[in-house]
Amino acid sequence: MTADKRNFTSPAEAIRLHELSAVTRIGSGSEDLEPMKTIPLSQGKVALVDDEDFERISTYRWNLLRCRNIMYAQCHLTDRTVLMHRLVMNAPKGMNVDHRDQDGLNNQKSNLRVCTHTQNLQHMAKKITARSGFKGVHCNPAKYPINPWCARIQVIGKRLELGQYPSAELAASAYNNAAVKHFGQYASLNTL
């Protein structure tokens, strides 16, 4: 389920959609559903949390935060702002929390993992503005008229050129292979 479809009319609808998406969700390792509840947010959105976290999390007033193309749940405390996923995972200072399915409103523990900033960047989804439709792929027909689609990846601050290809799909496949090699479980792969 993508973050932009989290505009439910009721918690029952959220649960129904959660059940429908159980087969494709990342992180559970099985088709069994984890017990979960919804937390209401501003703008008619909801966030998902495990039953075991519901009582603690529901004591706060949560708002919707839009960051790039992902939505998150946040609350404002007296001295600071807290993101729901950090509270659920009790993330230590200096560490990030990654959403396995890249849905910032799915804050079930099976979907979250504590990681470094670098690992979180490796798992980042493609930019909305990616004209090729793929992460790590761009077109340069002026420089490469026969194979205009170029693949590249950034690893530890260095850009690696992966080659030129006749189609965006082949370039995306090259990016996917490099992402798995360099990023492992944090690789954010293109859908081909």
N, C-alpha and C positions, 0 to 999 in steps of 0.2 A: 504494500500500500504506500503510495507516495504522500509526502507531507502536504501537497497542495489539495488533497482530497479530504482533509480533516475538517469539514464543515458539516457536522452532524445535526440532525434535528433533535436527537435524543440520545442518552447513553445506550439505550437498547439498540439503536442503529449502529453505534460504534461497536458494540459487541457482535452484532450480526456481521459487519464488515470484517472484524477481526477473525471470526470463524471462517469466513469465505477465503481470507488470505492466508490461512494457516499453512497451506501446502507450500506456498512460495516464500514464506518468511525465512530469513536467515537467522541462525543462532540457536534455534531450539533443537536441531538435530533430529527431530521426529515430527510427525504430524499431530502429536498430542498438543492440546492447547494448555498453556499455563494459565492458572487462575489470574484474572486481571480485572481492574476497575478503571473507570474514567475519572479524570480530574477536570472540572470545567475551567476554561480559560476565557480571557476577554475575546471579543469579536466572534463569539459563537463557536469557538474551537474547543477541542478536548485533547488531553494527553492521556496516554495509557501508562498505568503502573501496576506492579504486582499487588495482589491482595495483602501480602505481608507489609508493604510499604504504605498502603492507602491511609491508614489512620494518622501516621506521622506527617505525610505529605499534605493531606487534606486540611490540616490546621492553618495553612497559609493561603493567602489570596494570590492566585497565579495570573499572570498576564502573558500575552503572546508577544514574542520577540521575533522579528524577521531579520535574518542575517544572510545576505546573498540570496540564494534560492531555497534556503532551508528555514523552517520555523522551529522555535524552541519555546519552552515554558520558563518564565522567570518570575521571581517575587522580590519585592523591595523590602528589606529589613531596615531597621533604624540606622545601622552603620554601613550597610553594603547591599549589593544586589546578588541574588543567588540563582543559579540555573538549576532546574529540577534534576537533570541527569547527574550533576555533581553531588547534589544532596543524596540522591538514591544510592550512588556508589561510594559516598564518603571519600571522595577523591582527595588525595594529599596535595598540598600546595606544590606547584611546579609540574604537575601531571595533568593530562587532558583525559576526557572521557569521550570515547568514540561510539557512535551508533552504527552497529553492524549493517543495518538495512538503510542507512543514510536518511532515516526518518527521525528528525529531531523531536518529534512528539511521542515516539514510541520509547518510553522510559522503563520498560521491563528489564530486569537484570539480565535475562538471556540475550537481550539485544545490545547490552552495554559492555564496554571493556575499558579499563584504565590503561592508558598508553602514553607514550612520549608525544611531544609536539610534532616531531618529525613523522612518527607513525600516523598521527591524525591527518597530517597533510597528505601522506601517501594514499590514504583512503578517501580523500576528497573527491566528490563527484565532478564531472565535467562542467565547465562554465556554461551558463545559459547562452552566452554569446558565441559559443563554438560553432562557426559556420559549417564545418564539416559534419557536425552532428556527433563527433567522436572526441574522446579525450586523447590528447597527445597527437592529433592529426591536423595538418593544415595543407592548404593547396598553394603551390608556387609554379604556375604554368609558364611564367616568363623565364624562370631559371631552369626548369625541368619540363620541356614541352612534351616529351614522350611519356615520362612517369611523373606527373605533376603532384601526386599526393605524397607528402613527407610525414614520417613518423619520428617523434622524439620523446624523450623522457628525461626528467631531472632527478638525479640521484646524488644525495649528499652535496647539494649545491652546485653540481656540475651537469650541464646539459649534454645528453648523449644523443647524437643523431643516429637513427635506426635505419635510415635508407629512404629511397624514393620508390613509389609503387604506382601502377596504372589505375588503381581504384582506391577510394577512401576505405573500403572494407578490408582490403589487404593491408593497408597501412595501420588500421585499427587492430588487426590481428597481430601485427608485429609489435605494436604498443602493448597489447595484452600479454604476449609472451615475455617481453622485457619486464613488465610490471610484476608478474608472478615471480620471475627470477630475482628481482631486486627487492620487492616489497613483501613477498610471501602472503600471509593471511591478511595483510592490510592493503593489498592490491585492489584498486577500484577498476574493474574491467568494463570494457565497452560491450554492449549487447550487439551481437552480429546477426 
